[in-house]
Amino acid sequence: MNNRDFATYYAEFQKYAPHTGYETLVLRDLLKAGLSQELQQLLLPQPILPAGLTEFATLCQSLDKNLQQANSSRPRFASRPPPRA
């Protein structure tokens, strides 16, 4: 997933998933494996992950939205040039 938002990642995932022939739980695990580290960290406190792919994607979308909002509300500091020697 890298720096893409979840919706973009999931849209691409949905293009290929039907052609794999994999069952729902396998697809869910593959989707999870491709998530950003930040989103995977947000899934850790979840006591039970939804078994359905759609339900899991809905949870990820909600978590990603919260993450994007939190990141956009953080103050951004300009990077400073290195000190001169």
C-alpha positions, 0 to 999 in steps of 0.5 A, a space after each residue: 500500500 505504501 503511501 496510498 490511501 486505503 481506498 486507492 489500494 482497495 480499488 486496485 485489490 478488487 480488480 485482481 481478487 476475483 481472478 485468484 479463485 481464493 476464498 474470502 479469508 485468504 483474500 482478507 489476509 492478503 489484503 491485510 498483508 498489503 496494508 501500510 505499517 501504520 494501518 496494520 498497527 491500528 488493527 492490532 488492538 482489534 479483538 476480532 477481525 471481521 471474517 468477511 472481506 467487505 466488512 474487513 475493508 470497511 473497518 480498514 477504510 474507517 481506520 484509514 480515515 481516522 489516520 488521515 485526519 490525525 495526520 492532517 491535524 498535526 503541525 508540520 515543521 519545515 525541515 531545517 538545513 544542516 548547521 554550517 561547520 
